[in-house]
């Protein structure tokens, strides 16, 4: 009988570091996009709403480096003798490894290092495995955070691994139940999202699987067209498999990075599979609610290969991603009704196809054969029946806790009970116990339960210390407004208004906060608003004042340098660099901005020295060309060295 057992995984890992204490209430890290007129109206509609202003109240995870040392991660393992599935509960519940015992193959890109990079909605993300993305376009807020994790027993006696969390962006609850029936060759994953709100919310979900890439690997899905992107911001309709005289289902035949969102709308049981030269590889199928399928590839160009090395250093092969989502593309949202519960089943296993048939030049025949193999993988089972069985234990309470997630679900439950708002049963399948509340929730829990204690905490707060957390919503605005005025109360009211887009109101609250007691945090808030208005000189002055109050926050220094450059004062930007503490001066992004400011100030020797010494930016953003742009500015016409070349498309060269 399948049991869940706890284990450990030791590998070289970079330390994630603490969250950045400075909120980001005004923007998303994700780049904008543009749909062409040929994209169907339903996709245009879904892409036209739901995009959030920011990820507030989440804080960024950007204080990591590329210095790795051995680290041991707790894992939860399911093994039924046919398949071994290893999960990492403290890293977003990632399915780290999936081994098929019959072939002895690892079906996933199981990274041999843990190296964060700036690809997620909160910045930090790592490559490999299968991740669960909720909220909006991008790698989810919890992708490098712990989930609540427990075991329970299913109707057939097999143990189930359950992981769940409260998503603060959409204020919904999601759970992932993983199980391996005793005779199954495929991992079964039941996913449920519950909307406890009295209003509809825009919803998004994509399950992303990283799999090995090689010249003999082909990706198949039941589609004859796809919605394609190629990092130029546009989305176009292209044929499948051949586009521009190249069969794009072989990822190594594409020079540039690209996304292919396959149109699988005609399939009652959508699927996607990666098949290598021996016929083996990962297959993913689902019930019909998870209707989208996507291939992502980095491309064979120098930029794509540099990204592969950046994310999976020291490995002899790259990876590609096969993904499954709620809608046809990742640009869309769908409205989830108030009180609704959405669920589906996904299965993962070895496709075990005939390579000659799966790799046939007859696309329809290749798809038909692969679909037969996926049907065999699931034992011929109707996945809707699997879904019906999963629903019978979806609300069963966990039996044994393995690890805890955040305390935000517990705080939300406490606040909603106190205010009479809709919530889920506390004894249901996804409990958020009071023991999960921690220092981040302390002030907010006091505002709910003990206003006098909250008043003391607000009054006694040290303006030299950044607040540990933030909240969002009408309840908290009213609760804070009921407190006596003070620097921290007014600052939090400012951030709440800023996150709503009420910039004028936010500016007044920031001013009021500073009038009570100056803080770098309120000055910085005013500077963000000034930057939005194009008042770069004012933003620079405000950030300079913030740096005088606290000089140990790299984000403040970076924003001050950026503001000075935007104000046409590169010399002042260089002064900010020169006055910074040595540890901050060595920060990769500070060095980068120093190089640009030096070029703008006519100090080319200084810019050359920056590049000669080496600039490494641990949180370089996907698609960001700053390093190659600095090289071109300092050495026009000279080829960009490989270690500075992260360009994703040939046109960027």
PyMOL commands that set and color helices and strands:
alter all, ss='L'
color gray80, all
select helices_A, chain A and resi 41-46+251-253+302-311+355-358+363-377+383-391+408-419+434-436+439-449+451-459+474-481+487-500+503-516+520-532+536-549+554-566+570-579+582-585+588-600+604-613+626-634+642-644+650-652
alter helices_A, ss='H'
color red, helices_A
select strands_A, chain A and resi 3-14+34-35+68-79+83-88+94-100+105-106+113-114+117-120+123-125+130-134+148-153+159-167+172-179+186-194+201-203+205-212+218-221+225-229+234-239+242-243+246-247+258-262+271-275+282-286+292-297+319-325+334-336+341-350+400-403
alter strands_A, ss='S'
color yellow, strands_A
deselect
rebuild
show_as cartoon
